[in-house]
Amino acid sequence: MTTTSTSRPALDPHAAPTAVSPGGRRLERTDPATGRPGTPVECAGPDEVDAAVRAAVAAWPAWRATPPGERAAALRAAATAVREAADELGALLRATTGRLEGEARASAEVAAELFEEAAVSGLGRSGRVLAGDPTALDVVRREPRGVVAVITPWNDPYPAAAGLIAAALVTGNVVVHKPSERSDAPGVRLAELVAGALPPDVLRVVSGDGATGEAIVAHDDVALVAHVGSTAAGRRIAATAGARGAKVLLENGGKDPIVVDAGVDPALAARQIATGAFTNGGQLCTAVERAYVVEDVADAVVAELARIAQDLRVGDPGDEATSMGPLVDEDQLAVVDEHVRGATAAGAEVVTGAERLDRPGSFYAPTVLDRCPDDVALLTEETFGPVVPVVRVADFEEGLRRASASAYGLAATVLTPSLAHALRAADVLDVGTVKVNAVFGGAPGGSADPRRGSGGGAGYGPDLLDELTVRKAIHLEGLA
């Protein structure tokens, strides 16, 4: 395989595709908005995976030796290419997953911003000088790990891929990327655009399903695996990579709660819950999947939440008037339907929704359930759909306690007018991110470690750069 010089790479947005040839397996896909056949995915086999990893290994010495400023310049060029293709990327994501086209386009723009952010933040992570013997020099240097496997989900693939790829590249690693088979075409196109700003083989993209991913994770030349996706997949990855000593970063499933305190405006609470639960049809890792509402305001919150759900316009994700599109496919719809049926059979009250919509495609009605019992899958397992299960609690403290009783620990939101309650929530909620009075939001660069079934290791922010490097201590003395 060819290595490259350390000269600054030129941007070529029409560079040859970086995807490897297929391994003979084909996955059929369906357009989630119409139910018609979509673009099939050709899966790479072990030989193709091996070729991609070996090509990345061969490209690593030259990329590692490229001055950090030149690596940053390549990321800025990649950001420009992604931003200029935002319309194309948005349309691809809408056609593949049913994401509203405006949201999908904005998602591509966020990806561009993440490449720019890494180009700046990545320049300052080089190591430190130690206070040792004054006649010697002791330093700790940070070095790239080598080949980083980036395995990303379908639901918000552009930022998930961009954040990890950018952090890996700016710190001198090379990348083999496998997008989810549910959003293969968007993932491949994003990688092509980024690869156009890089030397050959510094970024390779491999199409395929779980078997393809397992071949990447098991490859001896992959030094680190960064995975965003389901908890089940993350645990398999951790077992496979850990068995051979590779490092793993996991941002996995969530069952994010929201706790609504007494004294909160019910209309505001309902809007926040609806935003968290219905954006992208609830198919976000930090979607609101459990609502613990203090009894004093519960009736008003539930009534307003039902009104919002009923007013949502569910339909064509390419129509600007649509406020919620379909679920990604029939498999995901079946999970949502099973969880809702299980909850209602156990006594949860249907306020609105709780049914598949009678139209082509994988559409599910925005759903609000009240008085949900604790021991149903809808409150214990990741649902990933447009469903709000409401649990009524006596007070804020009970809400925090029940919100914390979960196998997951990704994020949580609290709505409260009380500073004391906000500080209490920040202290006791055992999750990576606590948000007060805003279900989405936060400054760029925030680092968080998910807990328990939601994974482990910094998945974004400046600490991610440290995760993608290794420390080496160097002692120098007795030199002329």
C-alpha positions in Angstrom: 0.0 0.0 0.0 1.1 3.5 -0.7 2.2 5.9 2.1 2.1 9.6 1.7 4.4 12.6 2.2 3.8 15.2 4.9 2.9 17.9 2.5 -0.5 19.5 3.0 -3.3 17.4 1.4 -5.4 19.1 -1.3 -9.2 18.9 -1.1 -10.8 16.9 -3.8 -14.5 16.6 -3.2 -14.8 14.2 -6.2 -12.1 11.8 -5.0 -12.6 8.1 -5.7 -14.9 6.4 -3.2 -13.1 5.1 -0.1 -15.6 2.3 0.3 -14.2 -1.2 -0.1 -15.7 -3.7 -2.5 -18.6 -5.9 -1.3 -18.2 -9.3 0.2 -21.1 -10.9 -1.5 -23.9 -10.3 1.0 -26.7 -7.9 0.3 -29.1 -6.3 2.7 -32.4 -5.1 1.3 -33.7 -1.8 2.6 -37.0 0.0 2.5 -37.9 3.6 2.2 -39.5 4.3 5.6 -41.7 7.0 4.3 -43.3 5.0 1.4 -42.7 1.4 2.2 -41.1 1.0 -1.3 -37.8 -0.8 -1.8 -34.8 1.4 -0.9 -31.1 1.2 -1.8 -29.6 -2.2 -0.8 -26.4 -2.4 1.2 -23.5 -4.5 -0.1 -21.7 -5.9 2.9 -17.9 -6.2 3.1 -16.6 -9.6 4.1 -13.5 -10.4 6.2 -11.1 -10.1 3.2 -12.4 -6.6 2.4 -12.2 -5.5 6.0 -8.7 -6.8 6.2 -7.7 -4.9 3.1 -9.2 -1.7 4.5 -7.4 -2.0 7.8 -4.1 -2.9 6.2 -4.4 0.1 3.9 -5.0 2.4 6.9 -2.0 0.8 8.7 0.2 1.6 5.7 -1.0 5.2 5.6 -0.4 5.8 9.3 3.3 6.6 9.5 3.1 9.5 7.1 -0.1 10.9 8.6 1.4 10.6 12.1 4.4 12.5 10.9 2.3 15.2 9.3 2.6 18.5 11.4 -0.4 19.1 13.6 -1.2 22.4 11.8 -1.4 20.6 8.5 -3.7 17.9 9.9 -5.9 20.7 11.3 -5.9 22.4 7.9 -7.1 19.2 6.3 -10.0 19.0 8.8 -11.0 22.6 8.0 -11.0 21.7 4.3 -13.2 18.7 5.1 -15.5 20.9 7.0 -15.9 23.1 4.0 -16.7 20.2 1.8 -19.3 18.8 4.2 -20.9 22.2 4.6 -21.1 22.8 0.8 -22.8 19.3 0.5 -25.3 19.8 3.3 -28.3 19.8 1.0 -27.2 16.6 -0.6 -26.4 15.0 2.7 -29.7 16.1 4.1 -31.6 14.5 1.2 -29.7 11.3 1.6 -30.4 11.0 5.3 -34.1 11.8 4.7 -34.5 9.1 2.0 -32.6 6.5 4.0 -34.0 7.0 7.6 -37.0 9.2 7.3 -35.4 12.1 9.2 -37.1 15.4 8.5 -35.1 17.0 5.6 -34.5 20.3 7.4 -33.2 18.5 10.5 -31.1 16.2 8.4 -29.5 19.1 6.6 -28.8 20.8 10.0 -27.2 17.6 11.2 -24.8 17.7 8.3 -23.9 21.3 9.2 -23.2 20.3 12.8 -20.8 17.7 11.4 -19.0 20.4 9.6 -18.8 22.4 12.8 -17.3 19.4 14.6 -14.5 19.1 12.1 -13.7 22.8 12.6 -13.8 22.5 16.4 -11.4 19.6 16.3 -9.0 21.6 14.0 -8.7 24.1 16.8 -8.9 22.1 20.0 -6.6 19.3 18.7 -3.6 21.6 18.4 -3.1 22.0 22.1 -3.0 18.3 23.2 0.7 17.4 23.1 1.8 16.5 26.7 3.6 18.1 29.6 7.1 18.7 31.2 7.6 17.1 34.6 9.4 18.7 37.6 12.3 16.3 37.9 16.1 16.6 38.3 17.2 20.0 37.0 20.1 18.4 35.2 17.7 16.1 33.2 14.6 16.5 31.2 11.4 14.6 31.9 8.4 14.9 29.6 5.2 13.0 29.0 4.3 12.9 25.4 0.9 12.1 23.9 1.1 9.8 20.8 -1.6 8.6 18.5 -2.8 5.0 18.9 -2.9 3.9 15.3 -5.9 2.5 13.5 -9.2 3.7 15.1 -12.4 1.9 14.2 -15.4 4.3 14.2 -18.7 2.4 14.3 -21.7 4.7 14.2 -25.5 4.6 14.4 -28.2 5.5 11.9 -30.3 7.9 13.9 -28.0 10.9 13.8 -25.0 9.6 11.8 -23.3 12.8 10.7 -22.4 14.3 14.1 -21.7 10.9 15.6 -19.2 10.1 12.9 -17.8 13.6 12.5 -17.0 14.0 16.2 -15.1 10.7 16.4 -13.4 10.8 13.0 -12.2 14.4 13.5 -10.8 13.7 17.0 -9.0 10.6 15.7 -7.5 12.3 12.7 -6.4 15.5 14.3 -4.4 13.5 17.0 -2.6 11.6 14.2 -4.6 8.4 14.0 -6.0 6.8 10.9 -9.6 5.6 10.7 -11.7 2.7 9.4 -15.3 3.8 9.6 -18.4 1.5 9.4 -21.7 3.4 9.3 -24.9 1.7 10.3 -26.4 -0.5 7.6 -29.6 1.5 8.2 -27.9 4.7 7.0 -25.1 3.3 4.8 -25.4 5.7 1.9 -25.3 8.9 4.1 -22.3 7.5 6.0 -20.4 6.5 2.9 -21.0 9.9 1.3 -19.8 11.8 4.4 -16.7 9.7 4.4 -16.0 10.4 0.7 -16.3 14.1 1.3 -13.9 14.0 4.2 -11.5 11.7 2.5 -11.2 14.2 -0.3 -9.3 16.4 2.1 -6.9 13.7 3.2 -4.1 11.6 1.8 -5.1 8.2 0.5 -6.2 5.6 3.0 -6.1 7.8 6.0 -9.8 7.4 6.2 -11.5 4.2 4.9 -15.2 3.4 5.0 -16.6 -0.1 5.0 -20.2 -0.9 4.4 -21.9 -3.8 6.2 -23.9 -5.2 9.1 -23.0 -6.5 12.5 -20.8 -9.3 10.9 -18.8 -6.7 9.1 -18.4 -4.7 12.3 -17.3 -7.8 14.2 -14.6 -8.4 11.7 -13.3 -4.8 12.2 -13.4 -5.0 16.0 -11.6 -8.4 16.0 -8.8 -7.2 13.7 -5.5 -7.3 15.5 -4.3 -4.0 13.9 -7.2 -2.0 15.2 -5.9 -0.2 18.3 -9.1 1.5 19.5 -12.8 1.0 18.8 -15.2 4.0 19.2 -18.8 2.9 19.0 -22.1 4.8 19.2 -25.1 2.5 19.1 -27.1 0.0 21.0 -26.0 -1.4 24.4 -26.2 -5.0 23.1 -23.8 -4.2 20.3 -21.5 -2.2 22.6 -21.2 -5.1 25.0 -20.2 -7.5 22.2 -17.7 -5.0 20.9 -16.2 -4.6 24.4 -15.9 -8.3 24.8 -14.2 -8.9 21.5 -11.9 -5.9 21.6 -11.0 -6.4 25.3 -10.1 -10.0 24.7 -7.1 -8.8 22.6 -6.3 -5.7 24.7 -7.7 -3.0 22.4 -9.3 0.1 24.0 -13.0 0.7 23.6 -15.1 3.9 23.8 -18.8 3.3 24.0 -21.8 5.7 23.9 -24.7 3.3 24.0 -28.4 3.1 24.7 -30.2 5.5 26.9 -33.5 5.5 28.8 -33.3 9.2 29.6 -35.7 10.5 32.3 -37.2 14.0 32.8 -38.4 15.0 36.2 -41.0 17.7 36.5 -41.1 19.6 39.8 -44.0 21.3 41.5 -44.2 25.0 40.5 -43.2 24.4 36.9 -45.5 25.9 34.3 -47.4 22.9 32.9 -47.4 24.3 29.3 -43.6 24.8 29.5 -43.1 21.3 30.9 -45.3 19.8 28.2 -43.3 21.6 25.4 -40.0 20.3 26.8 -41.2 16.8 27.2 -42.7 16.8 23.7 -39.5 18.2 22.2 -37.5 15.5 23.9 -39.8 12.6 23.1 -41.0 13.5 19.5 -38.0 15.0 17.8 -36.9 12.6 15.1 -39.7 10.3 16.2 -38.0 9.8 19.6 -35.1 8.1 17.7 -32.3 10.0 19.5 -29.9 8.5 22.1 -30.9 11.4 24.5 -34.6 11.3 23.7 -36.9 11.6 26.7 -38.1 8.1 27.3 -39.5 8.4 30.9 -41.4 11.3 32.4 -41.7 11.6 36.2 -44.2 14.3 37.0 -45.1 15.6 40.5 -48.7 15.0 41.2 -49.5 18.7 41.8 -49.0 19.5 38.1 -49.5 16.1 36.5 -53.1 16.6 35.2 -52.3 19.9 33.5 -49.0 18.6 32.1 -50.6 15.4 30.7 -53.5 17.3 29.1 -51.2 19.8 27.4 -48.8 17.1 26.3 -51.7 15.2 24.7 -52.8 18.4 22.8 -49.3 18.9 21.5 -49.0 15.2 20.4 -52.4 15.4 18.6 -51.4 18.6 16.8 -48.2 17.2 15.4 -48.3 16.7 11.6 -47.0 13.3 10.9 -46.1 12.6 7.3 -43.6 13.0 4.4 -40.2 14.0 5.8 -39.4 15.9 2.7 -42.4 18.3 3.3 -41.4 21.4 5.3 -44.9 21.4 6.9 -44.3 17.9 8.5 -43.3 17.9 12.1 -42.6 14.2 12.6 -41.6 11.6 10.0 -41.7 7.8 10.1 -39.6 5.4 12.2 -36.6 4.1 10.4 -38.0 0.7 9.5 -40.5 -2.0 10.4 -38.2 -3.6 12.9 -38.1 -0.4 15.0 -41.8 0.1 14.7 -42.3 -3.5 16.0 -40.2 -2.7 19.1 -42.2 0.5 19.8 -45.5 -1.3 19.3 -44.5 -4.2 21.6 -43.4 -1.8 24.4 -46.6 0.2 24.2 -48.8 -2.9 24.2 -47.0 -4.3 27.1 -47.4 -1.1 29.1 -51.1 -0.8 28.4 -51.7 -4.5 29.2 -50.1 -3.8 32.6 -52.4 -0.9 33.3 -51.0 2.2 31.7 -53.7 4.5 30.4 -53.7 5.6 26.8 -54.1 9.3 26.6 -53.5 9.6 22.9 -51.9 7.6 20.1 -50.7 4.0 20.9 -51.1 2.8 17.3 -49.5 2.4 14.0 -50.8 4.9 11.4 -52.8 3.5 8.5 -50.6 4.6 5.6 -47.6 3.2 3.7 -44.3 3.4 5.5 -43.3 2.8 9.1 -45.4 5.6 10.8 -46.4 5.4 14.5 -48.7 7.9 16.2 -47.2 10.3 18.8 -48.2 8.6 22.0 -48.8 9.7 25.6 -49.5 7.1 28.3 -50.4 8.0 31.9 -49.9 6.2 35.2 -47.3 3.7 33.8 -46.3 0.9 36.1 -42.6 0.6 36.9 -41.9 -2.9 35.7 -42.7 -2.7 32.0 -40.3 -2.7 29.1 -41.5 0.8 28.2 -39.8 2.1 31.4 -36.8 -0.3 31.6 -35.6 -0.9 28.0 -34.7 1.5 25.2 -37.8 2.1 23.1 -36.6 4.6 20.5 -40.0 5.8 19.4 -42.4 8.7 19.8 -43.8 7.6 23.2 -44.1 9.4 26.5 -44.8 7.1 29.5 -45.8 9.4 32.4 -45.2 8.3 36.0 -46.8 10.3 38.7 -44.8 11.0 41.8 -45.6 12.5 45.2 -42.7 15.0 45.2 -39.4 15.9 43.5 -37.3 13.6 45.7 -39.4 10.6 44.7 -39.0 11.7 41.0 -35.2 11.8 41.4 -35.2 8.4 43.1 -37.2 6.7 40.4 -35.4 8.4 37.6 -32.2 7.1 38.9 -33.4 3.5 39.1 -32.3 2.4 35.7 -29.8 0.1 34.0 -28.8 3.1 31.8 -26.9 6.3 32.6 -26.6 8.5 29.6 -28.4 11.8 30.4 -31.3 13.2 32.4 -33.4 16.4 32.5 -35.0 18.2 35.4 -37.6 21.0 35.2 -37.7 23.0 38.4 -37.9 26.6 39.6 -35.8 25.7 42.7 -32.0 26.3 42.7 -31.8 23.8 45.6 -33.6 21.2 43.7 -31.5 21.8 40.6 -28.3 21.4 42.6 -29.7 18.3 44.3 -30.5 16.7 40.9 -27.0 17.5 39.6 -25.5 15.7 42.6 -27.6 12.6 42.8 -28.5 11.7 39.2 -26.0 9.0 38.2 -25.8 9.9 34.5 -23.2 11.5 32.2 -25.2 14.7 31.6 -27.7 16.5 33.7 -29.8 19.3 32.0 -31.8 21.7 34.0 -34.8 23.4 32.4 -33.8 22.5 28.9 -34.2 19.1 27.4 -31.6 19.7 24.7 -28.7 22.1 24.8 -25.3 22.7 26.2 -22.0 24.4 25.3 -19.7 23.0 22.7 -16.9 20.9 24.0 -18.6 19.5 27.0 -17.2 16.1 28.1 -19.3 13.4 29.7 -18.9 9.8 30.6 -22.0 7.6 30.2 -22.6 5.1 33.0 -23.7 1.5 33.3 -25.5 0.2 30.2 -25.0 3.5 28.4 -21.3 2.8 27.9 -18.1 4.3 29.1 -15.3 6.7 28.1 -15.5 10.3 26.8 -17.4 10.3 23.6 -17.0 14.0 22.8 -15.4 17.1 24.0 -11.7 17.8 24.8 -11.3 14.7 26.9 -12.0 12.6 23.8 -8.7 13.8 22.3 -6.9 12.3 25.3 -8.8 9.0 24.9 -7.5 8.8 21.4 -3.9 9.1 22.4 -1.5 7.2 24.7 1.0 8.7 27.1 4.7 8.0 26.9 7.1 9.1 29.6 10.6 10.1 28.4 13.6 10.8 30.6 16.7 12.5 29.1 20.0 13.1 30.8 23.8 13.0 30.2 23.6 14.4 26.7 26.1 16.9 25.2 
